Amino acid sequence: MPDHTHLFVGFKPIFLISDFIKEIKVESNEFINNKKWIRGRFNWQEGYGVFSYSHSHIDRVIKYVLNQEAHHQKNSFSEEYHDLLEKFKIPIQEKYLFDFMD
């Protein structure tokens, strides 16, 4: 998607999610900028959203991620993110939202 990405990964809980996300952002920034895929300098925005799923939901989550293009013809990123916050019973507070969201 042009304004966000979904990653579905599994890893052992000995890793910190914040370190994992930082590494993804740093490495992908360097890759995109070295390839000159965009004019100017690419940078990820601050923050990220992480949601945990059980092993039994792997197939559903993979289908969801693979179906993003069709999904976003109906729902914006903002709507999707709000829906996930509600689904995971996370109170919708300013600190959980990205700068560009309502």
C-alpha positions as a Markdown table, in Angstrom:
| # | Residue | x | y | z |
|---|---|---|---|---|
| 1 | Met | 0.0 | 0.0 | 0.0 |
| 2 | Pro | 1.3 | 3.5 | -0.7 |
| 3 | Asp | 0.9 | 4.8 | 2.9 |
| 4 | His | 1.7 | 1.8 | 5.1 |
| 5 | Thr | 3.0 | -1.8 | 5.1 |
| 6 | His | 1.9 | -5.0 | 6.8 |
| 7 | Leu | 4.5 | -7.5 | 8.0 |
| 8 | Phe | 3.5 | -10.8 | 9.4 |
| 9 | Val | 6.4 | -12.4 | 11.2 |
| 10 | Gly | 7.0 | -15.0 | 13.9 |
| 11 | Phe | 9.9 | -14.8 | 16.2 |
| 12 | Lys | 10.9 | -15.9 | 19.7 |
| 13 | Pro | 10.0 | -13.7 | 22.6 |
| 14 | Ile | 13.6 | -13.1 | 23.5 |
| 15 | Phe | 13.7 | -10.3 | 20.9 |
| 16 | Leu | 12.3 | -6.8 | 21.6 |
| 17 | Ile | 9.7 | -5.7 | 19.1 |
| 18 | Ser | 11.0 | -2.2 | 19.3 |
| 19 | Asp | 14.5 | -3.4 | 18.2 |
| 20 | Phe | 13.0 | -5.5 | 15.4 |
| 21 | Ile | 11.0 | -2.5 | 14.0 |
| 22 | Lys | 14.0 | -0.2 | 14.3 |
| 23 | Glu | 16.1 | -2.6 | 12.3 |
| 24 | Ile | 13.5 | -3.0 | 9.6 |
| 25 | Lys | 13.1 | 0.8 | 9.3 |
| 26 | Val | 16.9 | 1.5 | 9.3 |
| 27 | Glu | 17.7 | -1.2 | 6.7 |
| 28 | Ser | 14.7 | -0.4 | 4.5 |
| 29 | Asn | 15.5 | 3.3 | 4.6 |
| 30 | Glu | 19.0 | 2.6 | 3.4 |
| 31 | Phe | 17.8 | 0.2 | 0.7 |
| 32 | Ile | 15.2 | 2.5 | -0.7 |
| 33 | Asn | 17.5 | 5.5 | -0.6 |
| 34 | Asn | 20.4 | 3.6 | -2.2 |
| 35 | Lys | 18.1 | 2.4 | -5.0 |
| 36 | Lys | 16.8 | 6.0 | -5.5 |
| 37 | Trp | 13.2 | 4.7 | -5.8 |
| 38 | Ile | 11.8 | 8.1 | -4.9 |
| 39 | Arg | 12.8 | 11.7 | -5.4 |
| 40 | Gly | 14.4 | 13.1 | -2.3 |
| 41 | Arg | 15.1 | 11.2 | 0.8 |
| 42 | Phe | 12.8 | 8.4 | 2.1 |
| 43 | Asn | 12.1 | 8.1 | 5.8 |
| 44 | Trp | 9.6 | 6.2 | 7.7 |
| 45 | Gln | 7.3 | 8.1 | 10.0 |
| 46 | Glu | 7.7 | 7.8 | 13.8 |
| 47 | Gly | 5.8 | 5.0 | 15.5 |
| 48 | Tyr | 4.4 | 1.7 | 14.5 |
| 49 | Gly | 1.5 | -0.6 | 15.3 |
| 50 | Val | 2.0 | -4.1 | 16.4 |
| 51 | Phe | -0.7 | -6.7 | 16.9 |
| 52 | Ser | -0.2 | -10.3 | 18.1 |
| 53 | Tyr | -2.0 | -13.3 | 16.7 |
| 54 | Ser | -2.0 | -16.9 | 17.8 |
| 55 | His | -0.5 | -19.7 | 15.7 |
| 56 | Ser | -4.0 | -20.9 | 14.9 |
| 57 | His | -4.7 | -17.6 | 13.1 |
| 58 | Ile | -1.8 | -17.8 | 10.7 |
| 59 | Asp | -3.9 | -18.6 | 7.6 |
| 60 | Arg | -6.4 | -15.9 | 8.3 |
| 61 | Val | -3.7 | -13.2 | 8.8 |
| 62 | Ile | -1.8 | -14.2 | 5.6 |
| 63 | Lys | -5.0 | -14.0 | 3.6 |
| 64 | Tyr | -5.7 | -10.6 | 5.1 |
| 65 | Val | -2.3 | -9.3 | 4.3 |
| 66 | Leu | -2.4 | -10.7 | 0.8 |
| 67 | Asn | -5.8 | -9.1 | 0.2 |
| 68 | Gln | -4.7 | -5.5 | 1.1 |
| 69 | Glu | -5.3 | -3.9 | -2.3 |
| 70 | Ala | -8.9 | -5.1 | -2.4 |
| 71 | His | -9.4 | -4.4 | 1.3 |
| 72 | His | -8.3 | -0.8 | 0.9 |
| 73 | Gln | -10.7 | -0.1 | -1.9 |
| 74 | Lys | -13.3 | -0.3 | 0.9 |
| 75 | Asn | -11.5 | 0.9 | 4.0 |
| 76 | Ser | -8.8 | 3.6 | 4.5 |
| 77 | Phe | -5.7 | 3.0 | 6.6 |
| 78 | Ser | -7.2 | 5.1 | 9.3 |
| 79 | Glu | -10.4 | 3.0 | 9.3 |
| 80 | Glu | -8.4 | -0.2 | 9.3 |
| 81 | Tyr | -6.2 | 1.0 | 12.2 |
| 82 | His | -9.2 | 2.1 | 14.3 |
| 83 | Asp | -10.9 | -1.3 | 13.6 |
| 84 | Leu | -7.7 | -3.1 | 14.8 |
| 85 | Leu | -7.6 | -1.0 | 18.0 |
| 86 | Glu | -11.2 | -1.7 | 18.7 |
| 87 | Lys | -10.8 | -5.5 | 17.9 |
| 88 | Phe | -7.8 | -5.7 | 20.3 |
| 89 | Lys | -9.7 | -3.6 | 22.9 |
| 90 | Ile | -7.1 | -0.9 | 22.9 |
| 91 | Pro | -8.7 | 2.5 | 23.9 |
| 92 | Ile | -8.4 | 4.9 | 21.0 |
| 93 | Gln | -6.1 | 7.6 | 22.4 |
| 94 | Glu | -4.0 | 10.2 | 20.7 |
| 95 | Lys | -0.8 | 8.4 | 21.7 |
| 96 | Tyr | -1.9 | 5.3 | 19.7 |
| 97 | Leu | -2.6 | 7.3 | 16.4 |
| 98 | Phe | -0.3 | 8.4 | 13.7 |
| 99 | Asp | 0.2 | 12.1 | 12.8 |
| 100 | Phe | -2.0 | 11.9 | 9.7 |
| 101 | Met | -5.0 | 10.2 | 11.3 |
| 102 | Asp | -8.2 | 11.8 | 12.5 |
